Amino acid sequence: MTTKSAKLFAAACEVMPGGVNSPVRAFNAVGGSPIFFTHGEGAYLYDVDGNRYIDYIGSWGPMIIGHSDRRIVEAISEQLPCGLSFGAPTEIETRLAQKICELLPSAEKIRMVSSGTEASMSAIRLARGYTGRDRIVKFEGCYHGHADSLLVKAGSGALTLGIPTSPGVPSVLAELTTTLNYNDPEQLTTIFDEIGDEIAAVIVEPIAGNMNCVPPSHAFLTALCESTAAHGALLIFDEVMTGFRVHAGGAQALYGIQPDLTVLGKIIGGGMPVGAVAGPARIMDYLAPLGPVYQAGTLSGNPIAMTSGLATLEIISEPGFHELLERQTKRLCEGIRDAAKRVDVALTTNHVCGMFGLFFTDVDKVTEFTQVMACDAYRFKRFFKFMLDRGINLAPSPFEVGFVSSAHGDAEIDATIDAAAESFERIAAGE
């Protein structure tokens, strides 16, 4: 813990609940107090005491090309003198929408919003309005924002705090949300056989990133597509995390699936607050002003966020971008896994392109929520501290996925593996 960060955190606690504006930032899962950062550059973040860290959080995913990329900064700088917000249509929001539709296989029309939570909430309302049904199906360990209908046995921050459901969520809404096991096609098929005519939509992270990184099985993806199609329910892919990170066309392009609706965020803002709902025109046109499903937002389509997002998508569309991301992420995971094995520390990894997960467990492959929950949280806590001491900034929770950016070169990957090797040696020694 740096001296200035400690003082700043004490001051923050006086005026903000827990001293933070998002719970996982409080370091409750790892102990101690959070680091306060001043600036970022490429793969690095710098704290208030001048310490430098190799960053694998990337603002929780948006910074896919690293921090303060010159091309993004220049694009935003050109827009700034023109104004920050108009509450009116702009050309730049149309250009970003066109780019998303070009890249995302299932997208014909887009509705911009200001956050991933807002996008999920809007997608659920649209699905209910389109189908005339009320029930939503989600999966334990998946997180789709903090909207009431979705904060039922949620993952990520909610798991970090040990609160699978939140007070303040009306029971009547919770009763309309069915929570199933991720990667369990049989259970999904059974629930559709029983109550399929009640289900408006299934919302799912196509690659779970809020119980760390858990890819889907082929059988699970098949069941999702077949069950929703057979019973007239909508399939909603929450690609807030995976959208444009695991493939230029998102997880849906990677796996060859066309969901009915897609929830987006993070990368499409390039670090600015943004979200979106995308899908075919026949569904999207149910939104006001064309249709009866109301949705609105004062800052939706904000020109600064749209400019940042468009510049980011243009960069990640360049040939070879995702191949580089995949190569570096694979090398990182293999190096960390080998380092753990050398000192008999039980650890396995998952990764999909620029997403990765570290699991302190002796199982060969983590594929489900129960396995994630059975991992050694204490060892993760020690590992996190040792890595932070070595200048490696990992997510402060065993339930959060890690992110590699295109700014993570061989030097950064090698330094991270070396830090992990030393950390595992300390863990093996009982520290």
N, C-alpha and C positions, 0 to 999 in steps of 0.2 A: 504494500500500500504506500503510495507516495504521500509526502507531507501535505502538499497543497490539495490533493484529491480528498484527503481526510477532512480538511477544513471546509472544503466546498460541499462535501456530502453532509456534514453537520449542519451547514447553513441551509442546504436544500431540504433537509428533513423538517426544518422549521416551517416551511411554506408549501411543501408538496407531500402528499401521503406516501410514506416510505422513502421520501427523498427523490422519487423518480416519476416519470410519466408513462412508464410501461413496466409491469411488475418484475419481469425477468432481469431487468437491469440492476436490480437491488442486490444481487449476489446472494440471495437467501439460500440457494441450493449449494453454494460452494463456500460460504462463510466469508467474513471480512467485508470490506466496503468497496464499492465500484471505483474504477479508474475514470477520471475526468479527462477528456481529450480536447485538444485545441485545434488540430488540423490533421489532414491525411494527404498522402501523396503516393500514388501507385499502390503497392501492396502493403504500405506502412501507415500506421497511426502514431501520433505523437501526443504524449500527455502533458499536463500542466507543469510538470517538473522537468520536461525536456527528454523524458525517456522515449525510446522508439520501440514499436512492436510490429511484428509481422501479423497482419490482420486476416483472420478467417471468419469473421462475422459479416463484413461487407455491408453494414447497415441492415443486417438480416436478409441479405440477398440482392438488393438493387445494384450494388457496385460491381457489376460483372466485368467491367474493364478497369477496375481499380479506382482509387480516390483521386479527385481533382484532375481528371483527364483533360488535357489541353483542349481537345476538340469539343468536349461538352462545355467547358468553361467559356470558350469563345462563342459558342452558339447562344448560351444564356446571356452573355455580355452584350451581344448584338440586340437581343430582345429587351433587355432591362430598360433602356431609355425610352422605349415605346409604351411602357406601362406594365403594371403588375397584374391587373385584373379589370375586366370590363363588364362582366355579367351579360355578355352578348356574344353572338357567333364570331369566330375568327377563322381565317384560312388555315392556320397551323393545326387546329384540332381536326379539321377534315383531312389534312395531310397525314397526321398520325393515324387516324382511323383507316385511311387507305392503306397505309403501310402494314398495320395489324391484319387487315383483311387479306393482304397479299401474302403474308407469312403464315397465318393461322388457318389450317385447312377448313375448319368448321365455321369460320366467321364470314358473314355477309354484311352485317350491320353491327355497330358498336354504340353503347351508351357509356360515356365517360362519367366517372364519379371521383371522389377524393381519397378513398382508402380501400383496402382489400375487404375490411369489414362491411363497408357500405356496399361494395360490389356483391358480396355474398348475400346480404340482406335483400338487395334489389333482385338478385337472381331467384331467390326463394319466393319473393312476392310475385314475380313474373310467372314462375312455374305454377304456383297455386292459381293465379288468375287465368292462365292459359288452359290448365287441365280441369279447373273447377273442383279440385280436390285439396285437402288440407294437410295430409300426413307427409312428413319428410323422413327419409332414411339417411343416416350418417353412420360413421364408423368410429369406434372407440380409439382414442389416441390421435385422431385427426382434428385439426383446429381450423375453423373457417371464420375467425373473427369473433367478436364478443356480442353479436346480436342475440337477443333472447332465445329465439328458436334453435340456435346453434350451440349455445353454451350449455350443453347437456353432455356430461361425461366427455369433456373436451380434453385435448392434449396440450402440449407446449407449456405456456406459462401457468395454466391452471393445474397441470400435473406438478410442475415445479413447486407450487405453493401447497400441494397436497389437497387441493379443492377440486374434486372431479365435477361438481356442479356448483353454481354460484347462488347465494341468496339474492333475491331481487328478480329472479327468473320466475314468472308466474307458472304455477303448476299446470294450468290448462295448456300452456304452450309446450311445456316439457312432455305432456301426455301425447302431443301430436308429433313428437320426434322419437323415432325408433332408432336405437343405437345398436349396431351389429359389430362383429369382429372383422377387422381388416384382413384381407387375404383368405377369407372363408367363403368360397363359392357355394358350398352346400347350404350354409345358413342363409345366405342371400336368396337362393332359389326357394328355400322353404318358406321364408317370410312372404315372398311374392305369391307363392301358391296359396297362402293363407289369407292375405289381405291386400293383394296386388291392386284391386280396384279402388283402394283407399289412398294409394300412394301417388302424390303429385310429382315427387322427384327424389332421386338419389343424388346426394352431393358427396364427392369423394376427392381426396388428393390422389391423383394418378400415381404419384410417388410420394408416399407419406414422408413429410418433413418436419412434423411436429411431435413425433415420438422418435426423434432422430431420423436417420435415413433408411426407409424400408421400401424397396421396390415392390411392385405388384407381381403376382404370378400370372401366367398366361390364362390359367383357368379362372382366376378372379376377374380379369378384364373381360373374358368371354361371357361370364355370368352377368356382369354389369350390363353389357350391351344387350344380351338376349333377354334378360328379365325385364328391363325397362321397356324395350321395344314390344315385347309380347303383351304387356299389361298397360300400355299407353301412358307410362310415366316418363318423365324427362330425366336424362342423364346429365348431371352438371359436373364438369371437371373444374375443380378449384386449382387453377394454374397460377395462382398468385406467386408461388415460389418457383414452379417448374417452367412457367411460360417464358420461352426464349432462352432459358438457361441450359436445359438438357438437349435442346435441338432448336434450330432457327424457327421451327414451327411448333415448339412446345412438346410436351409429353405425348399429345395426341398424334403428332407427326412421327415421333419416335416409335410409337406402338401401333400406328396405323388405325386409329379409332377416331370417329367423328362424334363427339358428344353433342347433345342438343343445345346446351349452353356452356359457356366458358367464363370463369371468373379470373380476372387478371389484376395485377398490381405490380409493385416493386420495380422490375426492370423497365416497364413502359413509362416510368417517370424518371429514370436515370438517377434516382436519389431524391427527387421531389415527391411530395405527397400526391398520389394518384391511384385510381382503380378503374376497372371497366368491366362491363358485362358484354359478351359477344355471342352471336349465334346466327342462325338463318333468319332471313327476313320474315318468314311466316310466323315466327315466334316473337322476334324483336319488335315487330310492328304492333304488338299488343300493348306496348308502352305508350303512355301519353307523350305527345298530343295525338298520335294516330289511333291509339287504342285506349281501353278503359283502365289499365293498370297504371296508377299514378306513381311517378318517381321524379324527383327534382333535386337540384343542388346549386347553391349560390356560386361556389368556386369550381364547379364541374367544367372541365375543358380549359382550366387556367392556362394562359399562354406561356408562362414560364415553365410549368410542368410539361406541357405539350412539346415545347422546344427541346427540353432536356431529353424527353422520352424518344422523340423522333431521331435526334442525333445518336442516341444510344442504339436504337434498332438498326440504323444505317451501318453502324460499326460492326455490330454482331452478325450482320448479314454478309459480311465480307468472307470470301472463300477461305476455308481452313480455320476459321475462328473456333468453332466447337471441337474440331479435331485436336487443336492445341489444348483446349480446356480439359478434354478427356484424358489426354496424355499426361498432363501435369497432375491431375487429380489421381489417376491410377498410380503414378510413381510415388506420390505422397502417401497413399494408403498402403501400398506394398512396403514402402520403407518403414513406416510406423509399425506395421504388423510384424515385419521381420525383426525390428528392434525389440519388440515385446517378447517375441519367441526366444530370442537369444538369452534372456534372463528368466524365462519361464513365467512371465506375466500373462495370464489368460486374457486375450483380446482378439476380437475379430472386427472387420470393417465391412461396410457397404459403400458403394459409390455409383452414381450415374452422372456421367459428364462432370459438370462443375459442382455437384453436391456430394457430400461424403458424411459418413457416420462412424464413430468409434464406440465400440461396445465392450465393456469389461465383463466378459463371459467366456465360458469354455465351450459353448455350442459353436458348431462350424459356421452356421449362417443364421442370422436373425431375420425372421420373416413375419413375425406377428407381435402384437402389443404385449402379450403376457411375457414373452422373452425379453422385451425391452425392460419391463418392470422388474424382471428378475436379475438384471445386471447389477454389478457391484457399484453402488452409488458412492460409497466411501472412497474406493480406489479412484473413481473419476474425480472426486473432490481433491484428492492429493495430486493427481496428475495435472489437473487444471492449475493448481497453485504453483507446482514446480515449473510448468510451462510458462506461466505468466512471469515468474521470476527470471526465466530465460528470454523474455521478450517475445513470447508467442501469445497472441490474443485469440483464445477460443471462446465459444459461446459458454456463458456461465451456468450451464444446466446440462445434465446428461440426456435430456429429452430434445435438445436442439440440434439441428443439422449444421454442418460446416459448409463454407462456400470458398471455392477457389476462383480467382479472377484471372483474366488474361495478363495482368501485371505481375502475377506470381511466376517468376523465372526460375531457372535451375538453382541459382544461388539461394533464393528464399525457400525453395523446397528442401534443398540440402540442409540448410540451417535448421529448419523445422524438424527434420528427421534426426539430426544430431541432438537437438534439445529433447526430443522424445526419448532417445536412447538413454540419455543421462537421467531423465525423469523416471523411466522404467527401472533403472539401476537403483535409484533411491527407494522406489516402491518395493522392489524385491528385497532390499535391505531392511525393510520394516519401518521406514520413515513415514 
